[in-house]
Amino acid sequence: MKPSFPNAKWCFSSRRIDPALAHGLDKDVASAKPGDMILGRVISIGQHARIQLPTGRPATLYPGDLVAMPCGARYAPDQFEGLAEIDPKGCDMLAGGGCLGRMIHRNTRRKEPTRVQPLGRILDATGKVISTEDHALPAIGSAFSPDIPIIGVFGAAMNSGKTTAAVALSHGLTKAGWKVAALKGTGTGAFGDFNDYVDTGASMVADFTDAGMVTTYLESHKRVMRAITDLVAEAQSQGCDIAVLEIADGLFQRETAALLADPKFRAMLTGTLFACGDPLAASGGVLALARNHIRPLALTGMVSCSPMATAEAKQNTGIDVLTRQNLLDPAEANRLATLASTKLSTAA
């Protein structure tokens, strides 16, 4: 079957959906819920001049282009905050990976968002709105309990070095002989981090979009927990023997704070890394984690780029600082995995 909108550019966050399922449109875009697929026409180009395709490459956008993106919210302090709301008169492209909504705040260093005219919610042959939620991994019951070590990677803020650390550790563990699941538990759908994980050689790569969510912002804590549980369960079913789980944004971000406050989530983690930009962020972050009964196995991130900052961070926290090269080292990665396998870093 050919897709009903053959010229539409489908986005990365809809990669689990076959475009051939598209059969028609429902013009009631104002009723769109997070995950509902929207067909839109680009009005004007702003911050996002390209859309990330399911194939893993970016495509240049032009006014008049048709795009297929899901409705979703976004929280990105260095770009936009936006809500999962579709105005029939025009909506905002909140993320290059595919997320349409209404911008409410913008970092002043960024352009206005790319504007899109919504044409309708995309329907399947039965007349049902196509949603990312209906194309997710199998849902696992709340009684599921992980049987593999899980190393959580947290950060002080965006761009503190979380993904760099998670990627390096995943590769180091793979070289050490572990069957690694490289997972991203929260954030906004995009192919950058996903592709970096794939390049590590990890046995499995997945993120919250595989669990049916375009973004985790403003989703219920129960829904976020279900997504993370589903990802870990899928990793175990694929034979992975360890998981590296990156949690987006900073410790005080809404969904991250809720996860850290949840004893059930903390009990899933058997080790943590904390990425930060400087010694003060290291000290504050370690104290914030301690309030949730977590002591990182190591500090990492941008702070590790400076020997002087590294020394100050270790002196003020008592925790070792590991560089990207350290995490890439199979021996060091294996040491962390061994610690995560034998010693809990949390106290529920």
C-alpha positions as CSV (number, residue, x, y, z in Angstrom):
1,M,0.0,0.0,0.0
2,K,1.3,3.5,-0.9
3,P,1.1,6.2,1.7
4,S,-1.8,8.7,1.2
5,F,0.7,11.6,1.6
6,P,3.7,10.4,-0.5
7,N,5.5,13.8,-0.5
8,A,5.3,14.3,3.3
9,K,8.5,14.3,5.3
10,W,7.9,12.0,8.3
11,C,10.0,12.7,11.4
12,F,12.3,10.6,13.4
13,S,10.1,10.4,16.5
14,S,7.5,8.6,14.3
15,R,10.0,6.0,13.1
16,R,8.0,3.1,14.5
17,I,5.0,4.1,12.3
18,D,4.7,2.8,8.7
19,P,3.6,5.8,6.5
20,A,1.6,3.4,4.4
21,L,-0.9,3.3,7.3
22,A,-1.9,6.9,6.6
23,H,-5.4,6.8,4.9
24,G,-7.0,10.2,5.6
25,L,-7.3,13.3,7.7
26,D,-9.5,14.4,10.7
27,K,-9.6,18.2,10.6
28,D,-10.2,18.5,14.3
29,V,-6.6,19.3,15.2
30,A,-7.5,21.2,18.3
31,S,-8.4,17.9,19.9
32,A,-5.0,16.4,19.3
33,K,-3.4,14.6,22.2
34,P,0.4,14.0,22.8
35,G,1.5,11.4,20.2
36,D,-1.3,12.1,17.7
37,M,0.2,12.4,14.2
38,I,-0.4,15.7,12.4
39,L,0.0,16.4,8.7
40,G,1.1,20.0,8.3
41,R,2.4,22.4,5.7
42,V,5.4,24.5,6.6
43,I,4.5,28.2,6.7
44,S,7.9,29.8,7.6
45,I,11.4,28.6,8.5
46,G,12.7,29.6,11.9
47,Q,15.0,27.8,14.4
48,H,14.6,24.4,12.8
49,A,15.5,24.6,9.2
50,R,15.7,20.8,8.9
51,I,13.6,17.9,10.0
52,Q,15.2,14.7,11.2
53,L,14.0,11.7,9.1
54,P,13.4,8.1,10.4
55,T,16.3,7.1,8.2
56,G,18.7,9.0,10.5
57,R,19.5,11.9,8.2
58,P,18.3,15.5,8.3
59,A,16.2,16.9,5.4
60,T,16.1,20.6,4.6
61,L,12.7,22.3,5.0
62,Y,11.1,24.8,2.6
63,P,8.0,26.8,2.9
64,G,5.2,24.7,1.5
65,D,6.7,21.3,2.5
66,L,4.3,18.7,3.9
67,V,5.5,17.3,7.2
68,A,4.1,14.5,9.4
69,M,4.9,15.0,13.0
70,P,3.3,14.1,16.3
71,C,1.8,16.5,18.8
72,G,4.0,16.9,21.8
73,A,5.4,19.2,24.5
74,R,9.0,20.2,25.0
75,Y,11.3,21.3,27.8
76,A,14.7,22.5,26.6
77,P,16.2,25.5,28.4
78,D,18.6,26.1,25.6
79,Q,15.8,26.2,23.0
80,F,12.0,26.1,23.7
81,E,9.5,25.2,26.3
82,G,6.2,24.3,24.6
83,L,2.9,22.6,25.2
84,A,1.2,19.8,23.4
85,E,-1.5,22.0,21.9
86,I,-2.3,22.4,18.2
87,D,-3.9,25.7,17.1
88,P,-5.8,25.3,13.8
89,K,-4.4,28.7,12.7
90,G,-0.8,27.5,13.0
91,C,1.5,25.6,15.4
92,D,5.2,25.5,16.3
93,M,7.9,23.0,15.4
94,L,9.4,22.5,18.8
95,A,12.1,20.0,17.9
96,G,13.9,18.8,14.8
97,G,13.2,15.2,15.6
98,G,9.5,15.9,15.2
99,C,7.3,17.6,17.8
100,L,4.5,20.0,17.1
101,G,2.9,22.2,19.8
102,R,2.6,25.7,21.1
103,M,5.8,27.5,22.2
104,I,5.4,29.4,25.5
105,H,9.1,30.3,26.2
106,R,12.1,30.7,24.0
107,N,15.8,31.0,24.8
108,T,16.7,34.5,23.6
109,R,19.7,33.1,21.7
110,R,17.4,31.1,19.5
111,K,15.3,32.1,16.5
112,E,11.5,32.0,16.6
113,P,10.2,28.5,15.9
114,T,9.5,27.2,12.4
115,R,5.7,27.6,11.9
116,V,3.5,24.9,10.5
117,Q,-0.1,25.1,9.3
118,P,-1.9,21.9,10.6
119,L,-4.0,20.2,7.9
120,G,-5.4,17.4,10.1
121,R,-4.8,14.5,12.3
122,I,-3.6,11.5,10.3
123,L,-6.1,8.6,10.2
124,D,-5.6,4.9,9.4
125,A,-7.9,2.9,7.2
126,T,-10.3,2.3,10.1
127,G,-10.7,6.0,10.8
128,K,-8.6,6.0,14.0
129,V,-6.1,8.7,14.6
130,I,-2.6,7.3,14.2
131,S,-0.6,7.8,17.4
132,T,2.9,7.0,18.5
133,E,1.3,5.4,21.6
134,D,-0.2,2.6,19.5
135,H,3.1,1.7,17.9
136,A,5.2,1.1,21.1
137,L,7.1,-1.8,22.5
138,P,4.9,-4.3,24.4
139,A,3.9,-2.9,27.7
140,I,5.1,-4.8,30.8
141,G,3.2,-5.0,34.0
142,S,4.2,-3.0,37.1
143,A,5.3,-6.2,38.8
144,F,8.3,-6.4,36.5
145,S,11.6,-6.4,38.4
146,P,14.9,-5.9,36.4
147,D,17.5,-8.7,36.6
148,I,20.4,-6.8,35.1
149,P,22.5,-4.0,36.5
150,I,21.4,-0.5,35.4
151,I,23.8,2.4,35.5
152,G,21.9,5.7,35.5
153,V,23.6,8.8,33.9
154,F,22.3,12.1,35.3
155,G,23.5,15.7,34.8
156,A,23.5,19.1,36.3
157,A,21.8,20.6,33.3
158,M,21.5,20.3,29.5
159,N,24.9,20.1,27.8
160,S,26.7,19.0,30.9
161,G,28.1,15.9,29.2
162,K,25.5,13.2,30.0
163,T,25.3,11.8,26.5
164,T,29.0,11.9,26.0
165,A,29.5,9.9,29.2
166,A,26.7,7.4,28.4
167,V,28.0,6.8,24.9
168,A,31.6,6.4,26.1
169,L,30.6,4.0,28.9
170,S,28.4,2.0,26.5
171,H,31.3,1.5,24.1
172,G,33.7,0.7,26.9
173,L,31.4,-1.9,28.3
174,T,30.8,-3.4,24.8
175,K,34.6,-3.7,24.3
176,A,34.8,-5.3,27.7
177,G,32.5,-8.1,26.5
178,W,29.2,-6.9,28.0
179,K,25.9,-7.1,26.0
180,V,24.9,-3.5,26.5
181,A,21.5,-1.9,26.3
182,A,22.0,1.9,25.6
183,L,18.8,3.5,26.7
184,K,17.5,7.1,27.0
185,G,14.6,7.3,29.5
186,T,13.5,10.9,29.2
187,G,13.8,13.8,26.9
188,T,12.5,14.8,23.4
189,G,12.7,12.5,20.4
190,A,15.8,13.2,18.3
191,F,18.2,11.1,16.3
192,G,21.5,12.6,17.5
193,D,21.8,10.8,20.8
194,F,20.2,7.7,19.3
195,N,22.7,7.5,16.5
196,D,25.6,8.0,18.9
197,Y,24.4,5.1,20.9
198,V,24.1,2.9,17.8
199,D,27.7,3.8,16.9
200,T,28.9,2.4,20.3
201,G,28.2,-1.2,19.1
202,A,25.6,-1.7,21.9
203,S,23.5,-4.8,21.6
204,M,20.3,-2.8,21.9
205,V,19.5,0.9,21.5
206,A,16.2,2.4,22.4
207,D,14.6,5.5,23.9
208,F,11.2,6.7,25.2
209,T,9.9,7.1,21.7
210,D,10.2,3.3,21.4
211,A,7.8,3.2,24.4
212,G,5.3,5.4,22.6
213,M,6.1,8.9,23.7
214,V,7.2,11.8,21.5
215,T,8.6,13.5,24.7
216,T,8.4,12.9,28.4
217,Y,7.8,16.5,29.3
218,L,4.5,16.9,31.3
219,E,3.7,13.2,31.0
220,S,2.6,11.6,34.3
221,H,5.3,10.0,36.5
222,K,3.5,6.7,36.2
223,R,3.7,6.9,32.4
224,V,7.4,7.8,32.4
225,M,8.1,4.9,34.8
226,R,6.1,2.5,32.6
227,A,8.2,3.6,29.6
228,I,11.5,3.0,31.4
229,T,10.3,-0.3,32.7
230,D,9.3,-1.4,29.2
231,L,12.7,-0.4,27.8
232,V,14.6,-2.4,30.4
233,A,12.2,-5.4,30.0
234,E,12.9,-5.3,26.2
235,A,16.6,-5.2,26.9
236,Q,16.4,-8.3,29.0
237,S,14.3,-10.1,26.4
238,Q,17.0,-9.3,23.8
239,G,19.7,-10.9,26.1
240,C,21.4,-7.8,27.3
241,D,23.3,-8.2,30.5
242,I,23.7,-4.5,31.5
243,A,21.9,-1.3,30.8
244,V,23.2,2.3,30.6
245,L,20.2,4.6,31.2
246,E,20.5,8.3,30.4
247,I,18.1,10.7,32.0
248,A,17.7,14.0,30.2
249,D,18.1,17.6,31.5
250,G,19.1,18.5,35.1
251,L,18.3,17.1,38.5
252,F,15.7,19.8,39.2
253,Q,13.8,19.2,35.9
254,R,10.2,18.1,36.6
255,E,10.4,14.5,35.4
256,T,13.9,13.9,36.6
257,A,13.1,15.2,40.1
258,A,10.1,12.9,40.2
259,L,12.2,9.9,39.2
260,L,14.8,10.6,41.8
261,A,12.2,11.0,44.5
262,D,10.6,7.6,43.7
263,P,12.1,4.7,45.8
264,K,11.0,2.2,43.1
265,F,13.0,4.0,40.4
266,R,16.0,4.3,42.7
267,A,15.8,0.6,43.5
268,M,16.2,-0.1,39.7
269,L,19.5,1.6,39.6
270,T,22.6,-0.3,40.7
271,G,25.0,2.5,40.0
272,T,25.0,6.2,38.8
273,L,27.3,8.6,37.1
274,F,26.8,12.4,37.5
275,A,27.9,14.7,34.7
276,C,28.5,18.4,35.5
277,G,30.2,21.4,34.1
278,D,32.3,22.7,37.0
279,P,33.3,22.0,40.7
280,L,30.4,24.0,42.1
281,A,27.9,22.1,40.0
282,A,29.6,18.9,41.1
283,S,29.3,19.8,44.8
284,G,25.7,20.9,44.5
285,G,24.7,17.9,42.4
286,V,26.2,15.4,44.8
287,L,24.3,17.1,47.7
288,A,21.1,17.0,45.7
289,L,21.6,13.4,44.9
290,A,22.4,12.6,48.5
291,R,19.0,14.0,49.5
292,N,17.6,11.1,47.4
293,H,20.0,8.6,48.9
294,I,22.2,8.3,45.9
295,R,26.0,8.6,45.8
296,P,27.5,8.4,42.3
297,L,30.1,5.9,41.4
298,A,31.9,8.7,39.7
299,L,31.6,12.3,38.4
300,T,32.1,13.0,34.7
301,G,31.1,15.5,32.0
302,M,32.5,18.9,31.1
303,V,34.2,19.2,34.5
304,S,36.6,16.3,33.5
305,C,38.0,18.4,30.6
306,S,40.0,20.5,33.1
307,P,42.6,18.9,35.4
308,M,42.2,21.9,37.8
309,A,38.4,21.6,37.9
310,T,38.7,17.9,38.3
311,A,40.9,18.3,41.3
312,E,38.5,20.8,42.9
313,A,35.5,18.6,42.2
314,K,37.1,15.6,43.8
315,Q,38.5,17.6,46.8
316,N,35.0,18.9,47.6
317,T,33.0,15.8,47.0
318,G,35.3,12.9,47.7
319,I,34.2,11.3,44.4
320,D,36.5,10.4,41.6
321,V,36.2,12.2,38.3
322,L,36.3,10.2,35.1
323,T,37.1,11.5,31.6
324,R,35.6,10.3,28.4
325,Q,38.8,8.4,27.7
326,N,38.5,6.7,31.1
327,L,34.9,5.6,30.3
328,L,36.0,4.3,26.9
329,D,38.7,2.1,28.6
330,P,37.3,-1.5,28.8
331,A,39.0,-2.0,32.1
332,E,37.5,1.1,33.7
333,A,34.1,0.4,32.2
334,N,34.3,-3.2,33.5
335,R,35.2,-1.9,37.0
336,L,32.2,0.3,37.1
337,A,30.0,-2.5,35.8
338,T,31.3,-4.8,38.5
339,L,30.6,-2.2,41.2
340,A,27.1,-1.8,39.8
341,S,26.6,-5.5,39.8
342,T,27.5,-6.0,43.4
343,K,26.8,-2.8,45.3
344,L,23.6,-0.7,45.2
345,S,24.2,3.0,45.1
346,T,20.8,3.7,46.4
347,A,18.9,3.2,49.6
348,A,15.2,3.0,49.0
